[in-house]
Amino acid sequence: MNRLTETLANLKQQNKKALVAYLVAGDPDIETTIDLMHLFVEAGVDAIEIGVPFTDPIAEGPVIQRAHDRALKNNISLKDIYSMVEIFRNKDSSTPLILMGYLNTFMFHKKIIEENKNSAIDSILVVDIPGELNLNDYGIKSSSINTISLISPTTKQDRIESIAKNSSGFVYYVTLRGVTGASNLDSNEISNNVNEIKKHASVPTLAGFGIKSASDASLLSKHSDGIIIGSSIVQMIEQNSVTKEFDRIREYITEIKQAIS
Amino acid sequence: MKTNKQNLPDKNGFYGDFGGKFVPETLMYALEQLETTYTKLKDNNEFKEKFYSDLSEFVGRPSPLYFAERLTKHYGTGSIWLKREDLNHTGAHKINNTIGQILLAKYMGKKRIIAETGAGQHGVATAAVAARLGLECHIYMGSEDVERQSLNVYRIKLLGAHVHAVNSGSATLKDALNEALRDWVTNVDNTYYIIGSVTGPHPYPMIVRDFNSVVGEELISQSKELFSAMPDAIVACVGGGSNAMGAFYPFISMNETRLIGVEAGGEGVETGEHAAPLNDGIPGVLHGALSYLMQDEKGQVKETKSVSAGLDYPGVGPEHSWLKDSGRAEYVAVSDDEALRAFHEVSELEGIIPALETAHAFAYLDILMKEYDSSANIIVNLSGRGDKDINTVAEIDGIKL
């Protein structure tokens, strides 16, 4: 069974909320990314979302854009990311891994994605394709990965229905109008929309974009099956990319984890 | 705003294999809303009347089709005719599209206008129409372009708009588009994004083409009137491709007219340092559309090189990709040096200083005119005037202004 589907089902059974954490592969370098992924898991993260660096990440705010730029300076390609994941899997064969990126990079590496050696990757989230479509529609066929679709506050009802039905793994609810790392959460809107999604989705609904504090996390987890944190962690990676002392990230994840339990 | 019998894009926004709608989910509704509005209005008589009367009274259309006597003599073969888009208010073809899109914005009740700009012409054209309606206007411009097009930056500011210099990536047009899209995702409820070329997600390439095709429509009647035939060829520069698309579109089904797009060859296409995706690119997705794209072997978008800020873009409108693959249009490239030579030549021979972008189209006449005899009629789409480029050219020529 797909690790992501299994993990989320287990959490649901135990009435627990999922915590997904994001980083950009190769920021500041591949070795550190692998260390950070293990640190995430030790600190209580249930699944890891790996950002695939792209030159033109239009959905990202300044913090994650800079992370993409740092990774690109190291010439990180999707091929390097699959090799990185292979190393990670030597020590951790159970944590679900999700690739998040832009269609152009995925279209360029169809073969690697289809091969998905040892089913190392569980899921792919393409930021810039309409939610009703998935990688299959772009000629990338793989049974071992599922596709996570995004639904946003501006998605109309009829599309919520078709996107929710199309999403496997989980439905990613974008909590705000904006780029990653923005801050204008509207609690009422979020709860209404997530409830609407839940009517149609057979998979869990997780909320992301704009979660900064433990109280944001706590609020959003009440409405959803779990949350995704990104920019705040990437900022801490940036601040400590020279010393590579990431204790603050460990503390932050622990804090968020407590806030959603 | 006539529809051509090719009848593209299809309902999903595709021109053959190219086009589409590749954007973050937050923008999908805004694009649907725009398409619905446009579909409703484009055949509405009141809307059309308003569009054409604004083009006439605010822009000064129709623009003349002017016989370039000395340039024609210079080559000694066919007649060269210039479509004088440089005479439009604000100095380029860009205003045709902004006149149309601001009417859509007004109809949709949007209070805030955003746009990206490379050479600054689209920024000026957007700021002008926004000022006219009293709408708040924000222009995104790569910081490198802010520097090389400082005259236009000041014009935009004089027109009451805000200029945001974009430092990310290559700090040129592509990055300005990224930033404008991010603004739109954030402010989608009250903001209308006026894209300046036939690029971006569906329905933009179609809308921008339709508004700009007033150029090609005028060319049909002016050609009949001035030389009683359809032109043998139309030559236009191609960055994103809006001036070329506007001139080409009404001619697509007239196979007797060759359609020739000239891309920015930068240091030379063979060097890889250029902005010519149709000559040296592979299909990929950027800024919401699938089209020819300059990218590396890892699927990353390459930085481009061109003396002309308006052509300095790694992508191209999807309909051009379709025209290329279907063989209906030809796409060539000329280098910075060739464009600069043409810039001076046209200025001296015709008394018209063309934009550096347009100078690319002129430069190709060196090759093209050899293929014709004196019976031929060749049209160059003189997409914009060159005042904005004077600092750039003076610096290259080692002259301090």
Chai-1 contact restraints between the chains, C-beta under 6 A:
chainA,res_idxA,chainB,res_idxB,connection_type,confidence,min_distance_angstrom,max_distance_angstrom,comment,restraint_id
A,T55,B,Q300,contact,1.0,0.0,6.0,A-B,restraint_1
A,T55,B,V301,contact,1.0,0.0,6.0,A-B,restraint_2
A,D56,B,N178,contact,1.0,0.0,6.0,A-B,restraint_3
A,D56,B,V301,contact,1.0,0.0,6.0,A-B,restraint_4
A,I58,B,N178,contact,1.0,0.0,6.0,A-B,restraint_5
A,I58,B,L181,contact,1.0,0.0,6.0,A-B,restraint_6
A,A59,B,P24,contact,1.0,0.0,6.0,A-B,restraint_7
A,S77,B,K298,contact,1.0,0.0,6.0,A-B,restraint_8
A,L103,B,F22,contact,1.0,0.0,6.0,A-B,restraint_9
A,L103,B,V285,contact,1.0,0.0,6.0,A-B,restraint_10
A,N104,B,G284,contact,1.0,0.0,6.0,A-B,restraint_11
A,N104,B,V285,contact,1.0,0.0,6.0,A-B,restraint_12
A,N104,B,G299,contact,1.0,0.0,6.0,A-B,restraint_13
A,T105,B,G299,contact,1.0,0.0,6.0,A-B,restraint_14
A,F108,B,G299,contact,1.0,0.0,6.0,A-B,restraint_15
A,V127,B,P24,contact,1.0,0.0,6.0,A-B,restraint_16
A,D128,B,F22,contact,1.0,0.0,6.0,A-B,restraint_17
A,D128,B,V23,contact,1.0,0.0,6.0,A-B,restraint_18
A,G131,B,E25,contact,1.0,0.0,6.0,A-B,restraint_19
A,L150,B,E25,contact,1.0,0.0,6.0,A-B,restraint_20
A,S152,B,E25,contact,1.0,0.0,6.0,A-B,restraint_21
A,S152,B,T26,contact,1.0,0.0,6.0,A-B,restraint_22
A,T154,B,T26,contact,1.0,0.0,6.0,A-B,restraint_23
A,T154,B,Y29,contact,1.0,0.0,6.0,A-B,restraint_24
A,K156,B,Y29,contact,1.0,0.0,6.0,A-B,restraint_25
A,R177,B,T26,contact,1.0,0.0,6.0,A-B,restraint_26
A,R177,B,T186,contact,1.0,0.0,6.0,A-B,restraint_27
A,R177,B,V188,contact,1.0,0.0,6.0,A-B,restraint_28
A,G178,B,V185,contact,1.0,0.0,6.0,A-B,restraint_29
A,G178,B,T186,contact,1.0,0.0,6.0,A-B,restraint_30
A,V179,B,R182,contact,1.0,0.0,6.0,A-B,restraint_31
A,V179,B,V185,contact,1.0,0.0,6.0,A-B,restraint_32
